[in-house]
Amino acid sequence: MTPPPSGTFQEDIAEANIAIWKEALFAADLLLLHSSPTYYGLGIPRGNGSAVVLVPGFLGTDAYLRQLHTWLGRIGYRPYFSGIGLNAECPNLLIQRRLTDNIDRALRDTGKKIHLIGHSLGGIIARAAACQRADVVASVITLASPFRGAVIHPTILRAVKRVREHILEEHGPAVLPTCYTGRCTCDFLASLRCKMPASVLETAIYTRTDGIADWRYCTTGEPEDDFEVSGTHIGLAFNASAYGIIARRLARAGSRCEQESA
């Protein structure tokens, strides 16, 4: 399948012709992380105490992002978990009822613009939240997030359909009939379709060996904002190369904020 032009969004959820078995190698990403100087804060820029809110991927919770959370604190940031619980719910409701509260708490605690980092579906949610709250967001970083259209492995696609059925059954008229599809007209999808405001530094980190999502839908199409690393879809949450990019992009966003306030 040919990906849409840069900046466009594919509404239809589609199957990706990719090999999911590669994802079994994510443990190698974790092992390599702990042997990397980056994980111990060596050779990377330090943080300025600003807040970083982490958003987990599909069917995940904040717990598996603990490595990233700990590392961000080690290099000088104030990390926050999303507080969304299990990511198997209407994204619009997750933002409105849970993520927004933690974003507001991070703002109160630090008094500075915040950063959002999301893995997989969490990155899609983070981008939508960044568009909605661009006045208080300095940057958004996505890790293997197909924010230009959900072109994913058939196994994951079947799980998505089951989650959608559960959402419709649980919430009924409280959600739109097209909830959890690319054709929904809620604030979440409307924000995702919008161009990221220039004040928000966006970063898309992806891997061509992604076994969950078609990597071509995980990029902005802007070379200065897209960063390729070796690894797996799951493993990008524990990827040493990704962590190095995160440190540099957070520092760049922080410098931009300081220049704006000077």
Disulfide bonds with the S-S distance in Angstrom:
none
